[in-house]
Every structure is written in structure tokens, then in C-alpha cells.
Amino acid sequence: MSIRRMFNNAVSIVFTFIKFSIMKLFLGSGFHFAPICRFSPNVVTEFEHGSHVSIGNRTRIHSGCKLKVRKGATLTLADNVVFTYNCMINCRDSVTIGEGTSMGPNACIYDHDHDFRAGLEELTFRTAPVVIGKNCWIAAGTVILMGTTIGDNCMIGAGCILKGNIPANSVVTQKRETVIRPWEVRA
């Protein structure tokens, strides 16, 4: 590891500790974090008062990620969880991610859906917890929807959209077919 990278990592750890210490003052007993976490300064953290957030040791979250936890919701990140660039968690109920799980770029987790039956003017939501086990790899562009449970040691292929139960020790891919046909341009 280069000296520059080691320096940047150390700065990120110190920055995260200071940021989280200040957040702890405002969020109180609903916010817990391990002393060694590394969040890029460009990570958006919106933890509303009344939410419950727990961040494990050696958690690393890279630039462009967004963590939004609404009042009454719970976000639990175990030790050694890694989010690469531009990931998002939007939590209105509960999201739990197990130890050693990594998320590829642009992966998103939503524990809620808009409830359109209430009308477009209303902002009501249907919610269900999302649970991701230990040592999972969630590849780039994956979207995990409300009510999803992913067992330990799973690999989720790029671009998957998941809802439901994924058993432990599974590899998940979703087939797509590219259809190319000629376009007849009328003169």
C-alpha cells in the first residue's frame, strides 16, 4: 500500500470518528459506532432523530454513497461491511447487513415501496425488513427491495433486482436477452 493511500485512509478514519462523535451528540442513544470506521467525506448520512443506527468495526463506505435512515427505522451494519462507490440505503423500517458483506458500485437497498393506493398526493409507504447475511457479495447495480432476506455466503450477480428469500450459499443471476432488430427508416 502506498504512503499516499495510507495517509488518505488515516485521514478518513479520523474524519469519520469526528463526524460520528458530533452526530452522537445529536442522535444520542440511537446511534452507535465502532471507533475504527472509514467513511469517505463525500458520503451522505441522513440519520433522523429517533432512528436507530449501529455501525460495526472496520466498516468502509466509499465516495458517493447515501445512507438515509428515517425516524423509527433501524440500520445495522456489522463489522467489516464494505460499500464501494455510489451505493444507497434508504431505510424506513429495518436494514441489517452481516459481517464481511461487500456491495459493488451503484447497489441500492430499499425496505419500502410507495403505497400508490393512498393516492399520489399522499406520501405513504409499505415497509418490510431487509436482511443480508454474512460474507455476501452484492455486485454492481443490484437493487434489493423490501422484504428480502439473503442468507450467508451468497453471491448476487450484477444488475439483479431482488425481492423474497435467497437461501444461504447461493449464486443469483438474472438472465436477460438482448434483441437487435433492424429499424426501417422511412424517407
C-alpha positions as CSV (number, residue, x, y, z in Angstrom):
1,M,0.0,0.0,0.0
2,S,1.4,3.4,-1.0
3,I,2.1,6.1,1.6
4,R,-0.4,8.4,0.0
5,R,-3.1,5.7,0.3
6,M,-2.2,5.0,3.9
7,F,-2.4,8.7,4.7
8,N,-5.8,9.1,3.0
9,N,-7.1,6.1,4.9
10,A,-5.9,7.6,8.2
11,V,-7.4,11.0,7.4
12,S,-10.8,9.3,6.5
13,I,-10.7,7.3,9.8
14,V,-10.1,10.5,11.8
15,F,-12.7,12.4,9.8
16,T,-15.3,9.7,10.4
17,F,-14.6,9.5,14.1
18,I,-15.0,13.3,14.5
19,K,-18.2,13.3,12.3
20,F,-19.7,10.4,14.2
21,S,-18.9,11.9,17.6
22,I,-20.7,15.0,16.6
23,M,-23.6,13.0,15.3
24,K,-23.7,11.0,18.5
25,L,-24.4,14.3,20.4
26,F,-27.5,15.0,18.3
27,L,-28.8,11.4,17.9
28,G,-28.0,10.2,21.4
29,S,-28.6,6.6,22.4
30,G,-30.0,5.7,18.9
31,F,-26.5,6.0,17.3
32,H,-23.7,3.5,17.9
33,F,-20.4,3.3,16.0
34,A,-17.1,1.4,16.4
35,P,-14.0,3.6,16.7
36,I,-12.4,2.3,13.5
37,C,-14.7,3.1,10.6
38,R,-13.8,4.7,7.3
39,F,-16.4,6.8,5.5
40,S,-15.4,9.0,2.6
41,P,-16.1,12.7,3.3
42,N,-18.4,12.5,0.3
43,V,-20.8,10.0,1.9
44,V,-24.3,11.4,2.6
45,T,-25.6,10.3,6.0
46,E,-29.1,11.4,6.8
47,F,-30.0,9.8,10.2
48,E,-33.1,11.3,11.5
49,H,-33.6,11.9,15.3
50,G,-35.5,8.8,16.6
51,S,-33.8,6.4,14.2
52,H,-31.5,3.6,15.4
53,V,-28.1,3.2,13.7
54,S,-25.3,0.8,14.6
55,I,-22.1,0.8,12.6
56,G,-19.6,-2.0,13.1
57,N,-15.8,-2.0,13.3
58,R,-13.8,-1.6,10.1
59,T,-16.9,-0.6,8.1
60,R,-15.8,1.1,4.9
61,I,-18.0,3.3,2.8
62,H,-16.7,4.9,-0.3
63,S,-17.4,8.2,-2.1
64,G,-20.9,8.9,-3.5
65,C,-22.8,6.6,-1.1
66,K,-26.0,7.7,0.6
67,L,-27.4,6.3,3.9
68,K,-30.9,7.6,4.7
69,V,-32.5,6.3,7.9
70,R,-35.9,7.8,8.8
71,K,-37.4,8.3,12.2
72,G,-38.3,4.9,13.8
73,A,-36.2,2.9,11.4
74,T,-33.2,0.7,12.2
75,L,-29.9,0.3,10.2
76,T,-27.4,-2.3,11.4
77,L,-24.1,-2.7,9.7
78,A,-21.9,-5.5,11.2
79,D,-18.1,-5.5,11.3
80,N,-16.1,-5.3,8.1
81,V,-19.0,-4.2,5.8
82,V,-17.8,-2.5,2.6
83,F,-19.8,-0.3,0.2
84,T,-18.0,0.7,-3.0
85,Y,-18.9,3.9,-4.9
86,N,-22.4,5.3,-5.2
87,C,-24.4,2.8,-3.2
88,M,-27.6,3.7,-1.4
89,I,-29.6,2.5,1.5
90,N,-33.0,4.1,2.0
91,C,-34.4,2.8,5.3
92,R,-37.9,3.4,6.7
93,D,-38.2,0.1,8.6
94,S,-35.1,-2.1,9.1
95,V,-32.0,-3.0,7.1
96,T,-29.5,-5.4,8.6
97,I,-26.2,-6.3,6.8
98,G,-24.0,-9.1,8.2
99,E,-20.3,-9.2,8.8
100,G,-17.9,-9.2,5.9
101,T,-20.5,-8.4,3.3
102,S,-19.5,-6.2,0.3
103,M,-21.6,-4.1,-2.1
104,G,-20.5,-3.3,-5.6
105,P,-20.9,0.1,-7.2
106,N,-24.4,1.5,-7.6
107,A,-26.1,-1.2,-5.5
108,C,-29.3,0.0,-3.8
109,I,-31.3,-1.2,-0.8
110,Y,-34.9,-0.1,-0.2
111,D,-37.0,-1.5,2.7
112,H,-40.2,0.2,1.5
113,D,-42.4,0.9,-1.5
114,H,-44.6,3.9,-2.2
115,D,-48.3,3.0,-1.5
116,F,-50.0,4.4,-4.5
117,R,-53.4,3.1,-3.4
118,A,-53.4,6.0,-0.9
119,G,-53.2,8.4,-3.9
120,L,-50.4,10.3,-5.5
121,E,-50.8,13.3,-3.2
122,E,-50.2,11.1,-0.1
123,L,-46.6,10.0,0.8
124,T,-47.5,6.7,2.4
125,F,-45.2,3.7,2.3
126,R,-45.5,-0.1,2.7
127,T,-42.4,-1.5,4.5
128,A,-40.8,-4.8,5.3
129,P,-37.3,-5.5,6.7
130,V,-34.3,-6.3,4.6
131,V,-31.7,-8.8,6.0
132,I,-28.4,-9.6,4.3
133,G,-26.3,-12.3,5.8
134,K,-22.6,-12.7,6.4
135,N,-19.9,-12.8,3.8
136,C,-22.1,-11.9,0.8
137,W,-21.0,-10.2,-2.4
138,I,-23.7,-7.9,-3.9
139,A,-22.4,-7.0,-7.4
140,A,-22.7,-3.7,-9.3
141,G,-26.1,-2.2,-10.0
142,T,-28.1,-4.7,-7.8
143,V,-31.4,-3.4,-6.3
144,I,-32.7,-5.1,-3.2
145,L,-36.3,-4.5,-2.4
146,M,-38.4,-4.6,0.7
147,G,-39.0,-7.9,2.4
148,T,-35.8,-9.5,1.0
149,T,-33.7,-11.9,3.1
150,I,-30.4,-13.0,1.7
151,G,-28.6,-15.9,3.5
152,D,-24.9,-16.1,4.4
153,N,-22.2,-16.6,1.8
154,C,-24.3,-15.6,-1.2
155,M,-23.1,-14.0,-4.5
156,I,-25.6,-11.8,-6.3
157,G,-24.8,-11.1,-9.9
158,A,-24.6,-7.6,-11.4
159,G,-27.9,-5.9,-12.2
160,C,-30.1,-8.2,-10.3
161,I,-33.4,-7.0,-8.8
162,L,-34.2,-9.0,-5.7
163,K,-37.4,-9.5,-3.6
164,G,-38.0,-12.5,-1.4
165,N,-35.8,-15.1,0.2
166,I,-32.4,-16.2,-1.1
167,P,-31.1,-19.3,0.7
168,A,-27.6,-19.3,2.1
169,N,-24.7,-20.4,-0.1
170,S,-26.5,-19.3,-3.3
171,V,-25.3,-17.7,-6.5
172,V,-28.0,-15.5,-8.0
173,T,-28.0,-14.2,-11.6
174,Q,-30.9,-13.0,-13.7
175,K,-31.0,-13.8,-17.4
176,R,-31.5,-11.0,-19.9
177,E,-31.8,-11.3,-23.6
178,T,-30.6,-8.6,-26.0
179,V,-32.8,-8.3,-29.0
180,I,-31.5,-6.4,-32.0
181,R,-33.7,-5.8,-35.0
182,P,-33.4,-3.5,-38.0
183,W,-35.2,-0.2,-37.9
184,E,-36.6,0.7,-41.2
185,V,-36.3,4.5,-41.7
186,R,-39.0,6.0,-43.9
187,A,-37.7,8.6,-46.3
